[in-house]
Every structure is written in structure tokens, then in C-alpha cells.
Amino acid sequence: MTTLNELNAISPIDGRYRSKTQNLAPFFSEEALIRYRVLIEIEYFIALCEQPLPQLTGVNANLFDSLRDIYKNFTTADAQWIKDTEKVTNHDVKAVEYFIKDKFEKLGLSEYKEFIHFGLTSQDINNTAIPLSTKEAFEQVYLPSLIGLVAKLKELSMEWANIPLLARTHGQPASPTRLGKEIAVFVERLEEQMRLLFNVPFAAKFGGATGNYNAHHVAYPQIDWKQFGNKFVEQTLGLHHSFPTTQIEHYDHFAAFFDALKRINNIVIDLDRDIWTYVSMEYFKQKIKAGEIGSSAMPHKVNPIDFENSEGNLGIANAIFEHLSAKLPISRLQRDLTDSTVLRNIGVPMGHTIISFEATLKGLNKLLLNESKFHEDLEKNWAVVAEAIQTILRREAYPNPYEALKGLTRTNEAITKASIHEFIGTLEVSDAIKAELLQITPSNFLGI
């Protein structure tokens, strides 16, 4: 069998972009999923001992650290052992159970082997392992990447706080703004979505074959199993315990999580397109790296490829996030298997998203401000001060100010500083008001 590498991988996130996504492997790879399943099984057994179940009072608590070492020191060889066992069992979670039983024998815990996976169904393991791995990937990989991007935008918004910029609405020249303020808009949008995102819990199902703790209750009716489940899921694992459920987690919280990630991606796409457009307008030049080639045919070109790369990867990510959020909450009756294969793909849109954030950040770090172009565009568009003039005239109760300015600005002749000042000279207002109007320029009509 050919060894998987960057050149023969089918998916670009495991091939071309492997260096950018490898930090997600400990959370979303097949080995990672197996390790998280082992973690859940081990922690569940320890929780049963701490309950305690009468048959587990003989377990020496000093062995708990050794039990946790099974998943803390989990190796690729361990994962392969489980995969080889799965070829026989044709059941992935059962193979995990056999692996842990083998470890129990080596630790002298053979008499307690049947309390591994006691009363559980596979989804009690999957629907805790996958939310836990996603939560930890979110905290350890996704958030630092997003926070790094937002931090760069904050830095640029302050650096460019006083750069006048000709705004464009509907693609047409509009009331001037500041470049820093326009970047700050993206900061605010992203931070607002992050605040919403933090309110979405990582939810887990834990309750036996159909969510009712049937097997648990029939074996130990005196135990409050719902309370046990709450404690195990929320205190031990740090997840939200969904109850009641069917055999599987209903995934409504997961859907909200994926929708939130998609909204964040849409904001970054919006940013990518704006910066791309500013580059095409020559508002920015880009730092040139020695040896890089912009075009195979046109030597002069320095293409805004980082923002294009980001936009493309965000589109792929959003398509998959959308499918995850639309599909996962739907399951026939008490469960069907369609969620199983879909859940294995969470790492794919996360990978494309991380690639995108890093590409956007790289592009932002290459930008060189071309201040002369900003000034040139403002000077070419003196018509934008018409709003300021007509608003002051309204304040002074001047008759039909909007119509007067409309007549001036909607002509085929260029509106210049000279024509604006000539127009102001014709107004029947006081010299003080004329002086006030003459102070207005496209570069200082900037609002707050």
C-alpha cells in the first residue's frame, strides 16, 4: 500500500495544505476519534467506581491514574490494534471495548472487565467523544486562529484610523469615510458573532440504547441515573448533557455551532472581497517576496492570491457546514445511521476554515498603503461634498437645497473644487455660512 503523503492525498487539506491543518489531526483524524472513544470509556468506568457500584468497590482508586494513562499515552500502534480488531468485529466501538479489556487484564482488573461499556450503546460513546473533540479543537486551534485574525484587523484599524477613504455605495462614489473605521466594522462583526458563538453549548447524549437508561435502571433501580449522567457529562467531561434524547444526540446545538461558524466565514469572505477590490483600485500595493511569481505570462503582476485562496476555501467550508447543520438534526424515529458518516467530516470544514484564516492574515500582512491613491480618488470626486452643503443649507432654512445641489451635481461635466466653490459663491447666504461651506473638502467630510 502506498504511504499517504502530500502528493497522493485526495483531499487538499491532507495534501497540499497539510502543514496548515496538521494541528487539527489530534482532534479529527481516525486515530483521534478512537482515542476520544477510549477516553470516554475509561472515564465512564472510573465514574462507575466512584458512584460506587457495589461490584466495583474493590477497584483500587490508586489505579485510576494508570487507567487514564491508557488514553493519555495512546499511540498510533494502539489505534492500529483497534482497527485490526474492527476488521473482525465489524463494529468500531466494540473494538475499543476489546482493547480496553486487554489493558484491564494487564493491570490485574480482569474481574471488572464487564463493567467496561456497562449499559451503554455506541452513541453514548460517539455522542460524547465527538462533541468533546470538537470543543477542544475549537478552543485549542480554531479560536487562536480567529483571534489572531481579529487582532490583526484591530491593529490595522488603529494604524489607518485617520486615512480618508472615498466610500462607495452601489459601486458609486459616496460620502467619505476612514479606512480604519471600515476595518473596524469587520472587527465588530466578528466579535459580535464570537459572543453569540460562546453561548452555544457543546452538547452530548448519554442515556443508554434509547436515552432512558433502561439497562442501567433495571440493573440498579436505586441509583438516580439521570443525576449520574449529568455529573459525568457536565462535570467530568465539561459538556452539556442533553436530556431527554432518542438513541442519539439531537444535534440542535451542533447545528447552531456550525451555523455560527458559517456566519463568521461569511464575514471573512466579505473582508476578502473588499480588500481584493481595494488592491485592484491601487489603494494597496503588496510586499513582494524574493523569487515569487505573480503570473506565468505577465511579469509585472502581484496578484492578491491570499484573499482569493481564503475566499475559495471558505466557500468549501460553508457548503459542508451548511450540510452538517441541515442534516444532523434529522434522524428517522429513534435513530438512523446517516449521522455517523456525516460526523466524521467535521474536521473537513474546520480545516478549510483554518487555511482561510491563515491566508487572510498572510494577505493582510503583505499590504502596503498607497496613500496617494486615496487622495487622488477623493480629489476626483468633489461631488460627494454636496451632501454636506445641502445639509447645512437645510439647517439654515435655505429653499429647496437638495434640488439646488442635484442640479449642480447631476451633469455630464466634472464636479471640481472650483465648480463647488463657484456654486457656493452664488448662494444667498451670509458670508459666515459661505466660509463654513468653503471649509468642507472630500478629505475632511468624514463624520465621527
Secondary structure, 3 states (H helix, E strand, C coil): CCCCCCCCCCCCCCCCCHHHHHHHHHHHCHHHHHHHHHHHHHHHHHHHHHCCCHHHCCCCHHHHHHHHHHHHCCCHHHHHHHHHHHHHHCCHHHHHHHHHHHHHHHCCCHHHHHHCCCCCCHHHHHHHHHHHHHHHHHHHHHHHHHHHHHHHHHHHHHHCCCCEEEEEECCEEEEEEEHHHHHHHHHHHHHHHHHHHCCCCCEEECCCCCCCCHHHHHHCCCCCHHHHHHHHHHHHCCCEEECCCCCCCCCHHHHHHHHHHHHHHHHHHHHHHHHHHHHHCCCEEECCCCCCCCCCCCCCCCCCHHHHHHHHHHHHHHHHHHHHHHHCCCCCCCCCCHHHHHHCCCHHHHHHHHHHHHHHHHHHHCEEECHHHHHHHHHCCHHHHHHHHHHHHHHCCCCCHHHHHHHHHCCCCCCCHHHHHHHHHHCCCCHHHHHHHHCCCCCCCCCC
